[in-house]
Amino acid sequence: MKTLLYSLLAVGLMLPQFGAAQEEAGELGKIWSYPIVYQYDEEVTWYFDLSGTTFTELEDLYIWIWSPSEPDAGNWENSSDFAKLSYQENGVWSITLIPTEYFSMSAADIAASTGFWLRLKNKDGSKQSGVGQIPYTLFDDFESSSELIRSYPNKPSIDEGLSILFNANLADGFEGAESVHLHSGLNDWEVTQEYQAWLPEISSKTQFKDLGGGIYKIDLIPSEYYGTEEGYIMTTLNFLIVVKDWAASSSDQLLTAAEYIAPPPPEFKFFPLQISQKDFLGMIRTNNERGVTSLKYIIKAADKVITGELKGNMDRIIGFVDLVTALDGMNTLNQIHIKVVDTNDQLVIDTDIPLKR
């Protein structure tokens, strides 16, 4: 408990101090990395899901990180280029770095710190996210374990990162191996990525990274690594590990994939079900796609056009249109036409709505 209190106190003391009021963009969503597990002197990409915030893909965003060190100290109002994030898609940004280089610290000093604490912000610091922490998974116990293979996660998903560790000390024929490779396939070898020693590009693609001490690691995203079509469902990953030129190989290995759960489809509704021009027209859309946090509408009533935007998040976007004021004096209307598009200008609905008299 005392250690936890000291860690929280240290984080609080290292929070950047701001001289002016900041616009709060919202709390950070999911934060993850690729590779899934990595050493502090390895290149890693950190990903930030900002789809639930008010940041937009048109903004330049930067990382402001103060633990384990503060690389951009003194530049809150003018972030440096090295701290700039890259926009991916669907409200996700990323930054690629090597921790020991970025923080100018040894791996041991980073490991002894309170971790990676940060905010995300715009260039001049007038808009900021809540405080977040990059998750980090220790795996230094693998070398002393009796496991030949360990995967992160234990049950991989086809579109997410996977790290496989291999302890060559527990496999015959791997001592002094020049290189170690993955020979593998999905769903009982239905889709394969064979190790082909005579093809340099395949040899490189399938090669494990040597972490020293007989420990090896390979990182991949199954859908990209195996080139599967969109919608392909992975149930198993079958593999064995081989020495260069097939001088030796491990026993057959099997990973069971995570259960595939299809997201519920988006649902859009008007309410109430019957309206007149003396009502407020309500609109709600739930289960929105990643990155969809607003709806834009165009309402045509005879020669009059009403436009607007409803804000929300991926779970729910809801709002009302004041027809009472907008249609005041237009007493002969029988219907209105409404078109709604999402954040990405994808059509949600395009329809006529009758008006009760």
Phi and psi in degrees as a GROMACS rama.xvg file:
@    title "Ramachandran Plot"
@    xaxis  label "Phi"
@    yaxis  label "Psi"
@TYPE xy
-63.3348  -41.1727  LYS-2
-61.4936  -41.8348  THR-3
-61.9716  -43.1701  LEU-4
-63.4883  -40.6415  LEU-5
-63.9633  -40.178  TYR-6
-64.0131  -44.2832  SER-7
-64.2935  -39.4374  LEU-8
-63.5684  -41.4167  LEU-9
-63.3725  -41.6188  ALA-10
-63.0538  -43.419  VAL-11
-61.4051  -40.459  GLY-12
-68.7391  -28.9294  LEU-13
-89.4063  -4.59387  MET-14
-59.5195  133.354  LEU-15
-62.3702  142.869  PRO-16
-95.9113  128.722  GLN-17
-107.821  138.707  PHE-18
-87.4864  -19.4182  GLY-19
-130.079  161.113  ALA-20
-63.5548  141.626  ALA-21
-110.503  146.718  GLN-22
-80.9457  123.473  GLU-23
-85.3706  119.18  GLU-24
-84.9782  -14.4731  ALA-25
119.825  169.118  GLY-26
-77.6253  147.503  GLU-27
-65.4487  142.379  LEU-28
-86.2277  -143.094  GLY-29
-62.3816  137.748  LYS-30
-121.855  130.256  ILE-31
-147.716  173.297  TRP-32
-132.411  158.084  SER-33
-138.274  121.278  TYR-34
-62.7654  160.899  PRO-35
-63.6494  -49.1942  ILE-36
-118.655  144.881  VAL-37
-157.821  156.873  TYR-38
-85.8643  157.361  GLN-39
-66.4593  -16.3564  TYR-40
-101.081  13.7271  ASP-41
-99.0126  151.237  GLU-42
-70.2608  136.767  GLU-43
-141.754  148.754  VAL-44
-112.048  126.129  THR-45
-97.8624  136.291  TRP-46
-116.866  141.546  TYR-47
-129.458  122.367  PHE-48
-88.5802  109.16  ASP-49
-110.931  18.5842  LEU-50
-65.2634  -20.8683  SER-51
-94.4742  7.91732  GLY-52
-106.328  179.192  THR-53
-92.1169  3.05092  THR-54
-65.6925  145.474  PHE-55
-120.769  160.921  THR-56
-65.8146  -14.1168  GLU-57
-82.5521  -10.631  LEU-58
-89.3661  147.04  GLU-59
-86.7919  123.772  ASP-60
-116.858  152.975  LEU-61
-136.472  154.42  TYR-62
-94.9175  133.202  ILE-63
-118.76  105.292  TRP-64
-122.675  132.944  ILE-65
-120.057  -0.221594  TRP-66
-143.372  129.758  SER-67
-82.1916  -15.4533  PRO-68
-146.2  179.073  SER-69
-119.931  81.9399  GLU-70
-59.4569  -31.8871  PRO-71
-107.16  33.0515  ASP-72
-55.6632  136.891  ALA-73
85.4746  -1.14376  GLY-74
-118.076  29.5154  ASN-75
-55.8647  -38.3345  TRP-76
-88.8517  2.34057  GLU-77
-159.644  73.7343  ASN-78
-57.3689  145.118  SER-79
-76.6276  156.723  SER-80
-61.5888  -33.1233  ASP-81
-66.8177  -16.0367  PHE-82
-95.5431  3.54619  ALA-83
-75.2731  139.024  LYS-84
-89.4421  158.557  LEU-85
-107.578  134.543  SER-86
-81.1889  132.161  TYR-87
-97.0507  -84.3173  GLN-88
-170.126  162.536  GLU-89
52.6198  39.7936  ASN-90
78.6206  17.8197  GLY-91
-110.847  130.306  VAL-92
-114.633  163.237  TRP-93
-148.524  163.39  SER-94
-144.251  138.991  ILE-95
-112.16  132.292  THR-96
-159.406  168.532  LEU-97
-112.126  112.795  ILE-98
-51.4678  -45.3468  PRO-99
-62.0202  -33.8259  THR-100
-79.1167  -44.0142  GLU-101
-63.7737  -39.6976  TYR-102
-97.301  -0.742071  PHE-103
51.4873  48.4237  SER-104
-138.336  155.944  MET-105
-75.2008  160.905  SER-106
-60.0393  -37.8658  ALA-107
-64.9737  -40.1831  ALA-108
-69.1666  -37.5752  ASP-109
-63.9854  -42.8055  ILE-110
-62.4647  -29.8573  ALA-111
-86.524  -3.22994  ALA-112
-82.3161  -178.567  SER-113
-83.9907  3.02114  THR-114
105.372  -170.788  GLY-115
-96.5584  105.387  PHE-116
-113.998  137.199  TRP-117
-158.824  167.847  LEU-118
-127.175  159.992  ARG-119
-110.827  146.508  LEU-120
-152.24  168.304  LYS-121
-86.3846  179.083  ASN-122
-56.8417  -47.5486  LYS-123
-94.0158  3.39564  ASP-124
78.6278  11.6034  GLY-125
-79.664  -12.1127  SER-126
-137.407  131.608  LYS-127
-144.244  155.453  GLN-128
-87.6718  175.554  SER-129
-70.7086  173.82  GLY-130
-75.9383  137.38  VAL-131
-135.055  166.361  GLY-132
-131.823  133.236  GLN-133
-74.0798  122.85  ILE-134
-70.3976  143.582  PRO-135
-135.753  132.15  TYR-136
-105.356  119.944  THR-137
-76.4067  140.662  LEU-138
-138.586  19.7416  PHE-139
-72.5479  -8.46959  ASP-140
-81.091  -9.68523  ASP-141
-63.6597  -39.6436  PHE-142
-60.1943  -36.0306  GLU-143
-91.9186  -1.33711  SER-144
-82.6251  173.331  SER-145
-98.6302  16.6901  SER-146
-86.0666  131.298  GLU-147
-76.4144  -40.4312  LEU-148
-130.414  142.684  ILE-149
-142.502  136.623  ARG-150
-118.703  147.961  SER-151
-125.454  115.263  TYR-152
-75.6835  172.601  PRO-153
-64.3983  -36.2521  ASN-154
-121.479  103.818  LYS-155
-76.2703  157.944  PRO-156
-112.296  150.257  SER-157
-66.2791  -30.5166  ILE-158
-103.761  11.1364  ASP-159
-121.803  163.258  GLU-160
-65.7379  151.692  GLY-161
-140.865  130.982  LEU-162
-117.439  129.511  SER-163
-116.538  123.544  ILE-164
-99.461  144.421  LEU-165
-135.015  128.114  PHE-166
-101.023  97.5481  ASN-167
-67.6098  -16.9501  ALA-168
-65.8306  -18.1643  ASN-169
-103.243  8.18549  LEU-170
-122.957  133.884  ALA-171
-69.5999  140.59  ASP-172
88.0033  1.59816  GLY-173
-99.5089  -6.1219  PHE-174
-64.6208  127.876  GLU-175
71.6429  17.9111  GLY-176
-61.5259  135.318  ALA-177
-68.5577  -38.3815  GLU-178
-156.892  157.709  SER-179
-127.672  138.708  VAL-180
-134.77  157.742  HIS-181
-100.998  127.085  LEU-182
-117.13  114.018  HIS-183
-152.526  169.665  SER-184
-162.611  162.313  GLY-185
-101.718  148.048  LEU-186
51.8085  61.8038  ASN-187
58.4056  44.3488  ASP-188
69.7701  26.5034  TRP-189
-68.2371  -42.1221  GLU-190
-120.787  124.101  VAL-191
-118.401  154.945  THR-192
-132.46  90.8789  GLN-193
-75.1282  152.626  GLU-194
-83.8043  119.206  TYR-195
-122.71  99.6854  GLN-196
-62.8624  -26.3951  ALA-197
-82.6383  -5.16924  TRP-198
-110.518  108.249  LEU-199
-55.4339  -40.7823  PRO-200
-67.7885  -34.9127  GLU-201
-75.2243  -38.4445  ILE-202
-60.1258  -41.9417  SER-203
-68.8904  -42.1856  SER-204
-62.7423  -37.0229  LYS-205
-92.327  -0.248146  THR-206
-79.2247  135.274  GLN-207
-76.7537  151.824  PHE-208
-85.9807  132.928  LYS-209
-83.469  112.685  ASP-210
-90.6712  -2.30732  LEU-211
92.7573  154.432  GLY-212
69.2601  19.843  GLY-213
83.8531  9.08888  GLY-214
-103.014  132.153  ILE-215
-126.79  155.621  TYR-216
-144.538  141.338  LYS-217
-130.678  142.158  ILE-218
-121.784  135.886  ASP-219
-159.379  160.543  LEU-220
-114.026  112.958  ILE-221
-50.1435  -45.1106  PRO-222
-60.9411  -36.3852  SER-223
-79.7758  -42.9337  GLU-224
-63.5881  -40.6811  TYR-225
-98.4884  -6.12603  TYR-226
64.4711  40.4251  GLY-227
-76.1384  155.678  THR-228
-75.8539  154.879  GLU-229
-59.2575  133.869  GLU-230
94.3917  -6.71514  GLY-231
-64.7952  133.394  TYR-232
-104.659  118.169  ILE-233
-89.3552  129.903  MET-234
-110.705  -34.6464  THR-235
-141.712  157.361  THR-236
-123.367  112.923  LEU-237
-100.193  136.53  ASN-238
-161.229  162.669  PHE-239
-140.644  160.818  LEU-240
-113.705  132.96  ILE-241
-127.879  152.782  VAL-242
-82.8981  153.407  VAL-243
-46.8569  137.604  LYS-244
62.5757  21.6116  ASP-245
59.8345  33.2667  TRP-246
-66.5065  -25.2434  ALA-247
-159.94  160.908  ALA-248
-148.617  156.206  SER-249
-79.8106  175.406  SER-250
-72.6141  165.76  SER-251
-63.9787  137.736  ASP-252
-123.129  155.247  GLN-253
-144.144  129.328  LEU-254
-112.971  134.335  LEU-255
-91.6827  130  THR-256
-73.5653  157.18  ALA-257
-64.1054  150.564  ALA-258
-63.222  133.334  GLU-259
-83.3549  121.72  TYR-260
-121.132  111.534  ILE-261
-69.8562  134.336  ALA-262
-67.1923  147.822  PRO-263
-64.9879  146.439  PRO-264
-70.8443  152.984  PRO-265
-60.5482  149.546  PRO-266
-133.464  126.152  GLU-267
-117.877  138.556  PHE-268
-143.093  146.337  LYS-269
-94.9503  151.711  PHE-270
-153.231  148.116  PHE-271
-65.6346  171.24  PRO-272
-68.7708  -29.5953  LEU-273
-121.912  131.752  GLN-274
-133.252  159.568  ILE-275
-122.172  176.586  SER-276
-76.1016  1.69298  GLN-277
-104.361  20.7591  LYS-278
-116.77  168.183  ASP-279
-96.0534  126.926  PHE-280
-88.8363  120.283  LEU-281
-96.6857  145.65  GLY-282
-134.691  138.982  MET-283
-143.274  137.379  ILE-284
-133.355  126.284  ARG-285
-115.197  165.517  THR-286
56.6688  46.1019  ASN-287
-68.0565  154.272  ASN-288
-65.8734  159.957  GLU-289
-55.2151  132.543  ARG-290
88.5352  -11.3761  GLY-291
-88.173  110.751  VAL-292
-129.273  9.74094  THR-293
-154.65  158.275  SER-294
-127.455  133.578  LEU-295
-109.603  134.132  LYS-296
-125.116  149.592  TYR-297
-128.355  118.796  ILE-298
-112.792  126.536  ILE-299
-111.402  122.862  LYS-300
-126.827  100.749  ALA-301
56.0609  -119.549  ALA-302
-92.6893  0.359865  ASP-303
-95.7016  139.676  LYS-304
-121.137  128.811  VAL-305
-117.977  127.854  ILE-306
-125.002  157.765  THR-307
-179.041  179.924  GLY-308
-141.117  137.58  GLU-309
-108.443  134.042  LEU-310
-105.64  152.798  LYS-311
-174.56  -140.077  GLY-312
-145.904  -174.04  ASN-313
-64.7168  -30.9766  MET-314
-72.0018  -42.9541  ASP-315
-158.4  134.81  ARG-316
-121.7  125.122  ILE-317
-143.484  146.572  ILE-318
-175.402  177.45  GLY-319
-132.918  150.035  PHE-320
-115.922  127.086  VAL-321
-80.7683  91.5367  ASP-322
-73.9295  -26.2324  LEU-323
-56.7745  -50.5769  VAL-324
-75.7129  -44.6035  THR-325
-64.7227  -32.3751  ALA-326
-109.481  18.1701  LEU-327
-58.0274  128.438  ASP-328
89.1119  -9.66274  GLY-329
-93.9942  79.3818  MET-330
-86.2853  -4.76293  ASN-331
-105.749  11.6775  THR-332
-71.8032  136.171  LEU-333
-108.396  -21.1894  ASN-334
-160.541  164.02  GLN-335
-127.17  156.963  ILE-336
-112.108  133.676  HIS-337
-131.556  134.1  ILE-338
-123.343  131.768  LYS-339
-126.759  131.023  VAL-340
-124.191  158.98  VAL-341
-91.8325  -172.341  ASP-342
-52.0688  -36.2904  THR-343
-94.9692  16.7613  ASN-344
63.017  24.1978  ASP-345
-85.954  135.594  GLN-346
-64.6727  130.754  LEU-347
-101.381  -48.0941  VAL-348
-158.797  148.366  ILE-349
-145.683  100.947  ASP-350
-154.254  165.054  THR-351
-96.2032  143.309  ASP-352
-122.66  120.219  ILE-353
-70.243  148.203  PRO-354
-108.439  125.909  LEU-355
-75.6434  149.723  LYS-356
